[in-house]
Amino acid sequence: MDLSEPLGYLAALLVLATFCMRGMVSLRLVAITSNLAFIGYAVLAGIGPVLLLHALLLPVNATRLWQALVARGRARQSATDGS
């Protein structure tokens, strides 16, 4: 067994973990980790469609993470200002 197979299983487990997440920030962090694992898997296994999909999803997840962090910061600021 080469390195691609365990990496593929890890990536799949990370996707499964995202479905168990309640918080948006933690979900996006795990999704980004999953994207990176799938990119590594796709490169090692030579699977172009998987590489393309996760190369496209990575910036989407990074953008959504940034938006979630900004929203969380604004919510905290509003709570502080309202006290």
C-alpha positions in Angstrom: 0.0 0.0 0.0 1.4 3.4 -1.0 0.9 6.7 0.9 -2.0 7.7 -1.3 -4.5 5.2 0.2 -4.1 6.2 3.9 -4.2 9.9 2.8 -7.4 9.2 0.9 -9.0 7.6 4.0 -7.9 10.5 6.2 -9.4 13.0 3.7 -12.7 11.0 3.7 -12.8 10.9 7.5 -12.2 14.7 7.6 -15.2 15.2 5.2 -17.3 13.0 7.5 -16.1 15.1 10.5 -17.4 18.3 8.8 -20.9 16.9 8.8 -20.6 16.5 12.6 -19.5 20.1 13.2 -21.9 22.7 14.7 -19.7 25.8 14.6 -19.0 27.4 11.2 -15.4 28.2 12.1 -14.5 24.7 13.1 -16.4 23.3 10.1 -14.4 25.5 7.7 -11.1 24.6 9.4 -11.7 20.9 9.1 -13.0 21.4 5.5 -9.8 23.2 4.6 -7.8 20.4 6.1 -9.9 17.9 4.1 -9.3 19.9 0.9 -5.5 19.8 1.5 -5.6 16.0 2.2 -7.7 15.4 -0.9 -5.3 17.5 -3.0 -2.4 15.4 -1.7 -4.3 12.2 -2.3 -5.2 13.2 -5.8 -1.7 14.2 -6.7 -0.2 10.9 -5.4 -2.9 8.8 -7.0 -3.1 10.8 -10.2 -6.8 11.5 -9.9 -7.4 14.7 -11.9 -11.1 15.3 -11.2 -10.6 15.0 -7.4 -7.6 17.4 -7.6 -9.6 19.9 -9.6 -12.6 19.7 -7.2 -10.6 20.3 -4.1 -8.4 22.9 -5.7 -11.6 24.8 -6.4 -13.2 24.1 -3.0 -10.1 25.3 -1.0 -10.5 29.0 -1.8 -14.2 28.8 -1.3 -13.7 27.3 2.2 -10.9 29.9 3.0 -13.3 32.7 1.9 -16.1 31.3 4.0 -13.8 30.9 7.0 -12.7 34.5 6.7 -16.3 35.7 6.5 -17.2 33.6 9.6 -14.3 35.0 11.5 -15.2 38.6 10.6 -18.9 37.9 11.6 -17.8 36.4 14.9 -15.6 39.4 15.6 -18.4 41.8 14.8 -20.8 39.9 17.1 -18.3 40.0 19.9 -17.7 43.7 19.3 -21.5 44.4 19.4 -21.9 42.4 22.6 -19.1 44.5 24.2 -20.5 47.8 22.9 -24.0 46.9 24.1 -22.9 46.1 27.7 
